[in-house]
């Protein structure tokens, strides 16, 4: 793992990652496969999508789009308690997104007499939401991508999710429908992302892609970025815990493993001011791992990407945590809200023992699509604003102001040798202010 260096911080490293950071990136093979699939779908559309779905998921129906009748049947198979839980969680996500939307305001100001400048937040017209399947059906991603888009005002949300071992993921599809998706496709992988981005005979293209996925999905989004917008460049899930001597080492151990189970390359980092706590956490993890049903991922993640650093002070702990710029940062200290003032680079903060990263992943209402691989140094996670375009408009209704700006524009543009720009200013200075036009014989009647 790459850590940005600044001032040296003295640490005792009880455990360090043994994995190769390059292995967590997109390999040349992945890039080549993704490029080929995208190119093929551009050229052959639905035919190629069907072939890749058959190849990767053994599923090639006449239509990947689920009809209203099919959706009714799928939702009817989902236990009522599961539906109630989905509705509750989606309401939490909706409430948070709505408050985010309310924090954004349109405005119009008058900077000079009759010079009006304005800003508007305009939703994109079509978004594609990818809800992963694979080993884990991440139905919570439906809440995060679809609900948030709908609160932003996105008119059309197309959503894709794959079959899981040949079966329809009923709960995931129900979550997608309850979230408000306008189109739901049983389609996964590169072919799903590419079809939504470039369009086929039966899938209209979108303007933006959102949602997590495996290395192939992430690479497809990377290659398609620019042609469409994306939420962010996502990598393996990360967790970092800052703990002092008052933290419960068993809680720390369980919370680290809760995120390590996402995948074999998911870093789980502890930074603590207590060497005793650090050693006890390692002992708990060693004892817990053999009994975990998700040991195949969690054990590899902890072995290859786990780290335990002991630092002298909490200020050092916050500074070292900032260098990691981790996706999830959990604060298990006596004064957890101190991190709000002292930390800067993180995807999301989880403050105090009563909070855990799993709440953010599944139930609490903040968005779980967050920056990884140090991207928290320059971006936040998915939120309602990602589905909005902040646009500006201008209007000059006062002739004197237009004449004044015209003269200024003429001078400013000629410094940069933009004669055409200068002349656009000149003619307004002439028409509204009576200025001379030395480059033409044209005159304006006043």
BARO-324393 format. One line per field, with one value per residue: residue number from 1; x, z, y of N, C-alpha, C in turn. Coordinates in steps of 0.1 Angstrom, whole numbers. Example, Ala and Ser with C-alpha at 12.3 -4.5 7.8 and 13.67 -1.06 7.14 Angstrom:
! BARO-324393
k (1_2) .
n.px (132_128) .
n.pz (78_71) .
n.py (-57_-22) .
ca.px (123_137) .
ca.pz (78_71) .
ca.py (-45_-11) .
c.px (132_129) .
c.pz (78_79) .
c.py (-33_0) .
END
This chain:
! BARO-324393
k (1_2_3_4_5_6_7_8_9_10_11_12_13_14_15_16_17_18_19_20_21_22_23_24_25_26_27_28_29_30_31_32_33_34_35_36_37_38_39_40_41_42_43_44_45_46_47_48_49_50_51_52_53_54_55_56_57_58_59_60_61_62_63_64_65_66_67_68_69_70_71_72_73_74_75_76_77_78_79_80_81_82_83_84_85_86_87_88_89_90_91_92_93_94_95_96_97_98_99_100_101_102_103_104_105_106_107_108_109_110_111_112_113_114_115_116_117_118_119_120_121_122_123_124_125_126_127_128_129_130_131_132_133_134_135_136_137_138_139_140_141_142_143_144_145_146_147_148_149_150_151_152_153_154_155_156_157_158_159_160_161_162_163_164_165_166_167_168_169_170_171_172_173_174_175_176_177_178_179_180_181_182_183_184_185_186_187_188_189_190_191_192_193_194_195_196_197_198_199_200_201_202_203_204_205_206_207_208_209_210_211_212_213_214_215_216_217_218_219_220_221_222_223_224_225_226_227_228_229_230_231_232_233_234_235_236_237_238_239_240_241_242_243_244_245_246_247_248_249_250_251_252_253_254_255_256_257_258_259_260_261_262_263_264_265_266_267_268_269_270_271_272_273_274_275_276_277_278_279_280_281_282_283_284_285_286_287_288_289_290_291_292_293_294_295_296_297_298_299_300_301_302_303_304_305_306_307_308_309_310_311_312_313_314_315_316_317_318_319_320_321_322_323_324_325_326_327_328_329_330_331_332_333_334_335_336_337_338_339_340_341_342_343_344_345_346_347_348_349_350_351_352_353_354_355_356_357_358_359_360_361_362_363_364_365_366_367_368_369_370_371_372_373_374_375_376_377_378_379_380_381_382_383_384_385_386_387_388_389_390_391_392_393_394_395_396_397_398_399_400_401_402_403_404_405_406_407_408_409_410_411_412_413_414_415_416_417_418_419_420_421_422_423_424_425_426_427_428_429_430_431_432_433_434_435_436_437_438_439_440_441_442_443_444_445_446) .
n.px (8_5_16_12_40_50_57_79_66_68_66_56_56_35_24_26_16_19_13_16_13_7_-8_-34_-44_-57_-49_-29_-40_-67_-74_-71_-90_-114_-114_-117_-142_-159_-154_-165_-192_-199_-198_-215_-237_-267_-264_-238_-238_-255_-241_-218_-230_-240_-216_-203_-222_-239_-264_-288_-313_-342_-348_-332_-344_-365_-400_-430_-447_-430_-414_-434_-438_-413_-409_-430_-420_-402_-396_-418_-406_-381_-387_-398_-375_-359_-374_-373_-345_-341_-356_-340_-317_-329_-338_-314_-302_-321_-318_-292_-297_-313_-294_-281_-283_-300_-291_-292_-274_-268_-242_-232_-250_-278_-264_-267_-259_-262_-268_-276_-287_-288_-304_-288_-300_-302_-292_-271_-272_-252_-256_-239_-234_-222_-202_-214_-246_-251_-274_-277_-264_-283_-299_-282_-273_-296_-318_-306_-301_-327_-338_-322_-334_-331_-344_-345_-336_-316_-310_-288_-283_-266_-274_-272_-253_-269_-294_-322_-316_-337_-342_-324_-334_-359_-352_-341_-364_-381_-366_-369_-361_-363_-359_-351_-326_-316_-285_-251_-216_-189_-204_-229_-222_-210_-231_-250_-236_-228_-250_-274_-294_-317_-312_-312_-286_-270_-261_-245_-226_-230_-221_-206_-183_-166_-131_-132_-156_-149_-127_-140_-157_-137_-125_-146_-151_-155_-167_-190_-202_-189_-194_-171_-137_-134_-119_-108_-125_-118_-107_-99_-90_-88_-76_-76_-62_-84_-102_-122_-106_-116_-139_-126_-112_-132_-145_-126_-123_-148_-148_-127_-137_-148_-132_-102_-82_-86_-77_-71_-66_-51_-45_-30_-27_-18_2_-3_-31_-30_-16_-33_-56_-46_-43_-70_-81_-67_-78_-105_-107_-106_-132_-149_-173_-167_-141_-123_-120_-115_-93_-72_-72_-65_-40_-24_-29_-34_-26_-9_-3_16_15_27_10_-24_-27_-6_-17_-40_-27_-12_-33_-45_-26_-30_-55_-80_-109_-130_-130_-128_-134_-123_-121_-118_-127_-143_-153_-133_-119_-132_-123_-96_-89_-86_-85_-104_-128_-153_-162_-166_-179_-171_-178_-205_-211_-205_-187_-201_-228_-229_-225_-248_-273_-276_-279_-262_-242_-227_-210_-178_-146_-116_-82_-66_-79_-95_-82_-88_-115_-149_-174_-202_-230_-260_-253_-236_-252_-261_-257_-239_-247_-242_-256_-259_-269_-271_-288_-286_-277_-255_-238_-232_-218_-196_-185_-179_-158_-139_-136_-126_-100_-89_-90_-74_-49_-44_-43_-66_-84_-109_-126_-122_-135_-162_-167_-161_-182_-204_-196_-196_-223_-239_-226_-214_-188_-158_-152_-125_-118_-137_-161_-187_-216_-236_-270_-282) .
n.pz (0_-8_10_14_21_46_72_93_111_141_145_159_143_144_127_92_57_34_8_-28_-40_-66_-74_-66_-85_-118_-140_-169_-184_-176_-185_-213_-219_-211_-229_-253_-251_-248_-273_-290_-283_-290_-317_-324_-307_-292_-299_-293_-266_-257_-263_-246_-221_-221_-221_-198_-177_-183_-194_-216_-225_-246_-240_-218_-201_-174_-172_-161_-151_-145_-126_-106_-98_-89_-67_-51_-42_-22_12_36_58_48_28_43_57_36_27_49_51_27_30_49_34_14_29_38_13_4_22_15_-11_-4_6_-15_-35_-59_-75_-82_-91_-92_-105_-116_-126_-141_-149_-148_-132_-129_-112_-116_-105_-123_-130_-144_-173_-177_-160_-152_-131_-115_-98_-79_-81_-79_-54_-32_-29_-33_-24_-11_-26_-45_-31_-27_-52_-69_-54_-46_-71_-80_-61_-67_-90_-115_-145_-159_-148_-154_-145_-137_-128_-121_-126_-99_-95_-114_-106_-101_-83_-60_-38_-43_-68_-60_-42_-61_-76_-57_-51_-72_-98_-133_-154_-153_-156_-160_-160_-161_-152_-175_-198_-191_-180_-203_-222_-211_-212_-240_-254_-270_-294_-279_-254_-242_-243_-214_-194_-173_-152_-122_-92_-75_-82_-96_-105_-133_-139_-127_-143_-168_-163_-160_-186_-200_-190_-196_-221_-209_-177_-145_-112_-94_-94_-84_-60_-42_-11_18_52_81_114_140_172_208_241_255_239_231_225_214_200_181_167_156_140_121_107_97_74_60_49_25_3_-10_-13_4_24_59_85_115_136_165_198_218_225_238_233_205_202_214_198_175_184_190_163_151_165_158_130_121_125_109_84_61_57_36_21_41_56_38_31_56_61_39_35_59_87_116_134_159_175_190_199_197_179_161_152_138_118_105_96_78_58_48_37_37_26_45_78_111_143_174_201_232_228_201_183_179_157_136_134_133_113_77_52_40_32_45_79_109_139_172_194_193_166_134_105_90_95_78_54_51_64_76_62_51_21_6_-15_-20_-21_-29_-27_-20_-32_-17_-10_-29_-37_-27_-18_-35_-39_-37_-53_-72_-93_-104_-125_-122_-135_-152_-160_-179_-182_-197_-192_-192_-210_-207_-189_-206_-226_-212_-203_-229_-238_-219_-225_-251_-247_-229_-244_-266_-254_-251_-277_-291_-315_-326_-303_-291_-309_-306_-282_-289_-306_-290_-273_-291_-302_-279_-265_-282_-290_-311_-341_-353_-371_-390_-413_-407_-391_-362_-357_-335) .
n.py (-12_22_50_84_104_128_147_128_101_84_50_18_-11_-36_-53_-56_-50_-77_-80_-73_-41_-36_-57_-51_-34_-28_-53_-60_-80_-79_-53_-56_-76_-63_-41_-54_-65_-43_-30_-49_-49_-24_-26_-49_-48_-59_-86_-92_-86_-106_-129_-127_-127_-152_-166_-158_-159_-179_-173_-163_-148_-139_-113_-91_-74_-70_-76_-59_-78_-99_-87_-83_-110_-117_-100_-108_-132_-126_-125_-109_-96_-90_-73_-52_-44_-35_-13_3_9_21_44_57_63_79_100_112_118_136_157_164_174_196_212_224_252_271_302_338_366_402_417_440_470_457_434_401_372_337_305_271_239_211_180_151_134_106_77_50_22_-1_-30_-52_-88_-118_-134_-122_-110_-77_-61_-37_-18_-11_7_28_37_40_51_75_87_91_109_131_138_125_115_90_59_32_0_-27_-61_-92_-127_-150_-177_-189_-183_-160_-131_-125_-107_-86_-77_-69_-48_-30_-24_-12_9_26_22_26_8_-25_-48_-82_-87_-88_-79_-68_-66_-56_-30_-19_-20_-3_21_25_18_-3_-21_-25_-14_17_43_56_86_85_63_44_27_-1_-29_-58_-63_-63_-49_-24_-17_-15_7_26_27_36_61_95_92_86_98_89_75_72_61_29_7_-22_-28_-8_-5_14_17_39_38_42_36_30_16_-13_-42_-65_-57_-40_-59_-75_-56_-49_-74_-74_-59_-69_-92_-86_-90_-107_-88_-67_-41_-39_-19_-10_17_26_40_23_-3_-27_-30_-33_-57_-74_-72_-85_-111_-117_-116_-137_-158_-156_-159_-186_-196_-181_-179_-166_-169_-175_-152_-132_-141_-141_-114_-102_-114_-106_-79_-67_-45_-32_-5_12_42_73_94_105_126_119_96_104_119_99_83_100_99_74_78_64_45_38_51_44_56_48_60_79_104_107_125_144_137_148_174_171_154_149_135_111_86_82_89_71_74_65_38_29_31_16_5_-13_-5_18_5_-10_0_26_50_69_72_43_41_48_66_49_36_58_79_95_117_136_135_130_106_89_109_129_151_142_134_156_184_213_243_274_306_337_371_402_431_458_486_504_490_468_481_490_465_456_472_466_438_439_450_431_407_413_414_388_381_374_383_380_375_400_417_410_421_448_456_458_478_498_498_502_522_540_538_539_520_509_488_483_496_496_510_517_525_549) .
ca.px (0_13_12_19_49_52_66_81_59_75_57_60_47_32_20_27_11_29_9_21_3_4_-18_-47_-48_-62_-38_-29_-50_-81_-76_-73_-103_-125_-113_-122_-157_-165_-154_-174_-206_-201_-200_-225_-248_-274_-259_-225_-242_-261_-230_-210_-238_-240_-203_-199_-232_-248_-278_-290_-327_-346_-347_-327_-353_-376_-413_-437_-453_-419_-411_-444_-436_-401_-411_-439_-412_-394_-403_-422_-397_-370_-392_-399_-362_-355_-381_-368_-332_-342_-361_-329_-309_-337_-338_-300_-301_-330_-311_-281_-303_-317_-282_-277_-293_-298_-290_-290_-269_-266_-228_-232_-264_-283_-256_-272_-252_-269_-263_-286_-283_-297_-300_-286_-313_-303_-282_-270_-268_-248_-257_-231_-239_-210_-203_-223_-256_-250_-286_-277_-260_-295_-304_-272_-272_-309_-326_-299_-304_-341_-339_-316_-343_-328_-356_-345_-325_-315_-303_-284_-277_-265_-279_-262_-253_-280_-307_-325_-315_-350_-342_-318_-343_-370_-346_-340_-377_-386_-357_-375_-355_-372_-356_-342_-320_-308_-274_-239_-203_-185_-214_-239_-217_-208_-244_-257_-229_-227_-263_-276_-307_-327_-309_-308_-275_-271_-251_-236_-226_-227_-222_-194_-182_-153_-120_-136_-165_-142_-120_-149_-161_-125_-123_-158_-152_-153_-178_-201_-196_-189_-194_-157_-129_-135_-111_-112_-129_-107_-111_-89_-95_-80_-81_-67_-61_-97_-110_-123_-98_-125_-147_-117_-109_-144_-148_-116_-127_-161_-145_-117_-144_-152_-124_-88_-73_-92_-69_-77_-55_-53_-35_-34_-17_-16_8_-10_-43_-26_-12_-45_-64_-40_-47_-84_-83_-62_-88_-118_-107_-109_-146_-156_-178_-161_-126_-115_-116_-111_-80_-62_-71_-57_-26_-17_-31_-36_-15_-11_8_15_20_29_-1_-36_-24_1_-26_-48_-19_-9_-46_-47_-17_-37_-67_-88_-123_-137_-122_-135_-127_-127_-114_-127_-133_-142_-156_-121_-114_-139_-115_-82_-86_-89_-85_-111_-141_-163_-159_-175_-174_-174_-181_-218_-211_-195_-187_-212_-240_-228_-226_-261_-285_-277_-285_-252_-239_-216_-201_-168_-133_-106_-68_-61_-87_-102_-74_-93_-129_-158_-181_-214_-240_-270_-247_-230_-262_-265_-247_-240_-245_-244_-262_-255_-277_-268_-299_-283_-268_-242_-230_-228_-208_-184_-179_-174_-145_-130_-134_-117_-87_-85_-89_-62_-37_-42_-43_-79_-90_-124_-132_-122_-145_-175_-168_-161_-195_-213_-192_-200_-237_-245_-218_-210_-173_-154_-148_-115_-116_-148_-169_-201_-220_-249_-279_-286) .
ca.pz (0_-9_19_11_32_49_83_98_123_148_147_161_133_149_115_79_46_26_-6_-38_-43_-80_-76_-63_-96_-130_-147_-184_-189_-174_-194_-226_-220_-211_-241_-264_-249_-251_-287_-296_-280_-299_-331_-326_-299_-284_-303_-285_-251_-254_-263_-234_-210_-221_-218_-184_-167_-189_-194_-228_-229_-257_-235_-204_-194_-167_-174_-148_-146_-139_-113_-96_-94_-81_-54_-43_-36_-12_25_40_67_40_21_53_60_24_27_60_48_16_36_55_23_8_38_37_0_3_30_7_-21_1_9_-27_-38_-71_-71_-93_-85_-100_-102_-121_-130_-153_-153_-140_-132_-121_-111_-114_-104_-133_-129_-156_-178_-176_-152_-152_-118_-115_-85_-81_-76_-75_-42_-23_-35_-26_-27_-5_-37_-52_-23_-28_-65_-75_-46_-46_-84_-81_-52_-75_-101_-127_-151_-163_-142_-159_-135_-140_-118_-127_-119_-89_-97_-123_-100_-100_-69_-57_-29_-50_-78_-52_-38_-73_-80_-46_-51_-82_-111_-145_-162_-145_-165_-155_-169_-153_-157_-185_-209_-185_-180_-217_-229_-206_-216_-254_-260_-280_-301_-269_-242_-246_-235_-202_-193_-161_-145_-108_-85_-73_-90_-95_-112_-147_-139_-124_-155_-178_-160_-163_-200_-206_-185_-207_-230_-199_-164_-135_-98_-90_-97_-72_-59_-31_1_28_65_89_127_150_186_219_250_261_230_233_214_207_190_171_158_148_130_111_99_90_61_53_42_12_-7_-5_-14_11_35_72_91_128_141_179_208_228_220_244_225_192_202_218_186_166_190_187_149_149_171_152_116_117_126_100_71_50_60_24_18_52_61_28_32_68_59_29_35_73_93_129_137_172_175_203_203_188_167_152_147_128_107_97_90_66_48_41_30_36_23_58_89_123_154_186_211_242_222_187_174_177_144_127_133_131_101_64_40_43_24_55_92_117_152_184_195_189_152_127_91_85_95_66_43_50_70_84_53_43_9_8_-26_-14_-27_-24_-32_-17_-39_-7_-10_-39_-39_-17_-23_-42_-32_-47_-62_-84_-103_-108_-132_-118_-147_-150_-170_-178_-190_-195_-197_-191_-221_-202_-184_-217_-233_-203_-205_-242_-239_-211_-232_-262_-242_-223_-255_-274_-246_-254_-292_-296_-321_-327_-291_-289_-318_-300_-272_-295_-313_-280_-268_-302_-303_-267_-259_-291_-292_-325_-346_-363_-379_-399_-417_-402_-380_-356_-356_-321) .
ca.py (0_35_60_97_108_142_147_115_97_73_39_4_-18_-49_-61_-49_-58_-85_-81_-63_-31_-36_-67_-45_-26_-35_-59_-59_-90_-73_-42_-61_-83_-53_-33_-62_-67_-30_-28_-58_-45_-12_-31_-58_-45_-69_-99_-94_-87_-120_-139_-125_-131_-167_-171_-155_-162_-190_-167_-155_-147_-130_-99_-90_-64_-77_-70_-56_-91_-107_-80_-86_-124_-118_-93_-117_-143_-121_-125_-96_-89_-85_-61_-41_-39_-27_0_12_14_31_57_64_68_89_112_118_124_148_168_169_182_209_221_230_262_280_317_348_378_413_421_454_473_450_422_390_359_327_291_261_225_204_166_144_128_92_71_35_17_-14_-37_-65_-101_-126_-142_-116_-101_-64_-53_-23_-9_-5_18_39_43_43_61_88_93_96_121_142_142_118_110_76_51_19_-8_-40_-70_-105_-139_-155_-191_-193_-179_-146_-126_-119_-96_-75_-71_-62_-35_-21_-19_-3_21_34_20_26_-4_-35_-58_-93_-86_-85_-78_-59_-65_-48_-17_-14_-19_9_32_28_16_-13_-20_-26_-7_31_47_65_96_83_50_44_14_-9_-41_-65_-57_-61_-38_-12_-13_-10_21_35_29_44_75_105_90_88_101_78_80_73_49_21_-5_-31_-21_-5_-1_18_20_46_34_45_25_28_9_-27_-49_-75_-49_-36_-71_-79_-46_-51_-85_-72_-54_-78_-103_-81_-96_-111_-77_-55_-37_-37_-12_-5_26_28_46_13_-15_-38_-32_-37_-71_-82_-73_-95_-124_-119_-119_-151_-167_-155_-162_-200_-199_-173_-185_-159_-170_-176_-138_-124_-145_-136_-99_-98_-119_-99_-65_-61_-38_-27_5_18_56_79_103_105_135_111_86_111_122_87_79_109_95_63_83_52_46_39_53_42_62_42_67_85_116_104_137_151_134_157_186_169_146_156_127_99_85_84_87_64_79_59_23_27_31_7_6_-21_3_26_-4_-17_4_38_60_76_64_34_41_57_65_39_37_71_89_104_130_146_134_123_95_91_116_134_161_135_132_170_193_227_251_288_314_351_380_417_439_473_489_510_479_460_489_490_452_454_479_458_426_442_452_418_397_416_410_374_380_369_394_377_378_414_424_408_432_461_460_462_491_507_499_507_533_550_537_538_506_511_477_482_509_494_519_514_537_551) .
c.px (9_7_20_27_49_62_67_72_65_64_64_51_46_29_21_21_22_25_16_10_-2_-8_-32_-52_-53_-50_-40_-39_-64_-84_-79_-86_-115_-125_-119_-137_-164_-166_-164_-188_-209_-205_-212_-237_-254_-268_-246_-229_-247_-250_-221_-218_-239_-227_-199_-209_-242_-262_-279_-305_-330_-345_-342_-336_-364_-389_-419_-443_-442_-415_-421_-441_-424_-403_-420_-432_-404_-401_-406_-413_-385_-375_-393_-385_-357_-361_-376_-354_-332_-347_-349_-320_-316_-337_-325_-298_-309_-324_-299_-286_-307_-306_-277_-287_-289_-297_-289_-285_-267_-252_-226_-246_-268_-275_-260_-265_-260_-263_-275_-280_-293_-294_-297_-299_-314_-290_-283_-265_-264_-248_-251_-239_-227_-212_-213_-233_-257_-262_-286_-272_-272_-300_-295_-272_-286_-317_-320_-302_-318_-344_-333_-325_-340_-341_-356_-333_-326_-306_-300_-279_-276_-272_-268_-263_-265_-293_-309_-324_-327_-349_-335_-327_-355_-364_-345_-354_-382_-378_-362_-368_-365_-371_-347_-339_-313_-296_-262_-226_-200_-197_-226_-235_-216_-222_-251_-249_-230_-241_-263_-290_-319_-324_-304_-296_-278_-260_-241_-237_-223_-228_-208_-194_-168_-143_-124_-146_-159_-134_-128_-154_-149_-124_-135_-159_-147_-164_-191_-194_-197_-190_-180_-150_-128_-125_-116_-115_-118_-113_-98_-95_-84_-85_-71_-68_-74_-106_-111_-116_-107_-133_-138_-114_-121_-147_-138_-119_-140_-159_-136_-125_-149_-144_-109_-78_-78_-84_-77_-66_-59_-41_-39_-23_-13_-10_1_-23_-40_-23_-24_-55_-59_-44_-61_-87_-78_-71_-101_-118_-111_-124_-155_-161_-172_-146_-118_-111_-109_-96_-69_-60_-62_-43_-18_-18_-34_-24_-19_0_5_22_20_16_-13_-34_-16_-8_-35_-40_-15_-22_-48_-38_-23_-48_-77_-102_-131_-127_-131_-127_-132_-118_-123_-134_-134_-145_-144_-116_-120_-131_-101_-79_-92_-92_-91_-123_-153_-158_-170_-171_-180_-178_-195_-221_-202_-197_-198_-225_-240_-230_-241_-273_-287_-282_-275_-248_-227_-207_-191_-155_-124_-92_-63_-69_-94_-94_-80_-108_-136_-165_-194_-224_-249_-264_-240_-239_-267_-253_-249_-237_-247_-251_-259_-266_-273_-280_-298_-273_-255_-233_-224_-217_-195_-177_-173_-160_-135_-126_-124_-103_-81_-82_-76_-49_-34_-42_-55_-87_-105_-131_-133_-133_-159_-177_-169_-175_-205_-209_-196_-216_-244_-238_-213_-195_-171_-151_-138_-113_-127_-154_-183_-204_-233_-257_-283_-300) .
c.pz (0_1_16_23_33_60_89_111_129_150_151_152_138_137_103_68_39_11_-15_-42_-57_-83_-73_-75_-107_-138_-162_-190_-188_-183_-208_-228_-220_-224_-253_-263_-252_-266_-294_-295_-288_-313_-333_-317_-291_-287_-294_-270_-248_-254_-250_-221_-209_-217_-203_-173_-172_-189_-207_-233_-241_-253_-220_-195_-187_-168_-160_-142_-139_-126_-102_-90_-85_-67_-45_-36_-24_2_30_49_59_33_30_56_48_24_37_56_37_20_43_44_16_16_38_24_-2_11_22_-4_-16_5_-3_-31_-51_-67_-84_-86_-96_-97_-106_-125_-143_-157_-143_-142_-124_-121_-109_-113_-112_-132_-143_-160_-176_-169_-153_-138_-119_-100_-86_-76_-71_-62_-32_-31_-28_-29_-21_-16_-45_-45_-27_-41_-71_-67_-47_-60_-85_-72_-60_-86_-115_-133_-154_-156_-147_-149_-139_-128_-124_-119_-109_-90_-104_-118_-100_-85_-65_-49_-35_-60_-71_-47_-50_-77_-70_-46_-62_-96_-122_-154_-154_-155_-157_-163_-160_-160_-167_-195_-204_-185_-194_-224_-224_-211_-231_-261_-269_-287_-290_-256_-246_-237_-224_-203_-182_-156_-131_-103_-85_-82_-89_-104_-127_-148_-137_-136_-166_-176_-163_-177_-206_-201_-195_-217_-221_-186_-155_-121_-93_-94_-84_-72_-47_-19_11_41_73_103_135_164_196_229_257_252_234_222_207_196_179_161_150_137_118_101_91_76_53_45_28_1_-3_-6_-7_23_48_81_105_132_156_187_218_222_225_236_211_192_206_206_176_171_188_173_146_154_164_138_113_117_117_87_59_51_47_19_29_57_51_29_44_66_50_30_49_78_107_132_151_171_189_208_193_176_157_145_136_116_98_90_77_55_40_32_27_32_35_69_102_134_167_197_222_237_207_178_172_163_133_124_129_118_88_53_44_34_33_69_100_132_164_183_191_174_146_112_85_85_82_54_40_54_74_75_46_31_11_-4_-24_-21_-21_-30_-31_-24_-30_-5_-19_-42_-28_-24_-31_-33_-42_-57_-73_-96_-109_-115_-127_-130_-144_-162_-168_-186_-186_-201_-196_-201_-217_-197_-196_-225_-225_-204_-218_-244_-231_-219_-244_-258_-237_-234_-263_-267_-249_-269_-298_-302_-323_-315_-288_-297_-313_-289_-278_-300_-302_-274_-278_-302_-291_-261_-268_-294_-307_-328_-357_-373_-389_-402_-412_-390_-374_-354_-341_-321) .
c.py (12_44_73_101_123_142_133_112_84_62_26_-4_-33_-59_-52_-57_-65_-85_-70_-54_-31_-47_-62_-36_-35_-40_-57_-68_-84_-62_-46_-68_-72_-45_-41_-63_-54_-27_-37_-54_-32_-16_-39_-57_-57_-83_-102_-95_-101_-130_-139_-130_-146_-173_-170_-160_-173_-185_-159_-155_-139_-115_-100_-82_-72_-69_-67_-69_-99_-100_-83_-100_-124_-111_-101_-128_-139_-120_-111_-89_-83_-72_-49_-35_-30_-14_9_18_24_44_65_70_80_102_119_125_137_160_173_178_196_218_228_240_269_294_325_360_389_419_436_458_466_438_411_378_349_313_283_247_217_189_161_137_113_86_56_31_3_-20_-50_-77_-109_-134_-136_-108_-88_-56_-39_-13_-4_7_30_45_48_53_75_95_99_108_133_146_135_112_95_69_37_11_-22_-48_-84_-116_-143_-170_-196_-189_-164_-142_-118_-106_-84_-69_-63_-48_-25_-15_-9_10_31_33_19_14_-13_-46_-69_-94_-82_-82_-67_-56_-56_-33_-11_-11_-6_22_36_26_4_-11_-19_-19_7_35_57_76_94_69_51_30_7_-22_-47_-57_-54_-50_-24_-7_-9_4_31_38_37_58_85_105_91_93_89_84_82_61_41_10_-13_-23_-20_-1_3_22_28_43_38_34_21_19_-6_-35_-59_-68_-45_-48_-75_-69_-46_-62_-83_-67_-62_-89_-99_-88_-99_-99_-65_-52_-35_-32_-8_5_29_34_35_1_-27_-41_-38_-52_-80_-83_-84_-109_-127_-123_-133_-161_-167_-160_-177_-203_-190_-180_-178_-159_-169_-162_-131_-128_-140_-121_-95_-102_-110_-84_-58_-55_-33_-18_11_32_62_86_101_115_127_101_92_114_110_82_87_104_83_68_72_55_47_41_53_48_56_48_73_97_115_116_146_149_143_170_183_160_153_146_113_98_88_81_80_66_71_45_20_27_21_9_-2_-14_12_18_-8_-9_18_50_69_66_56_33_52_56_56_43_52_82_99_117_141_145_127_112_99_99_123_144_155_134_146_176_207_236_265_295_329_359_394_424_454_476_495_499_470_468_489_476_450_460_471_445_428_443_438_408_400_414_396_371_373_380_392_380_393_421_421_418_446_465_463_475_501_509_505_519_543_549_536_523_508_500_474_495_508_504_514_526_537_558) .
END
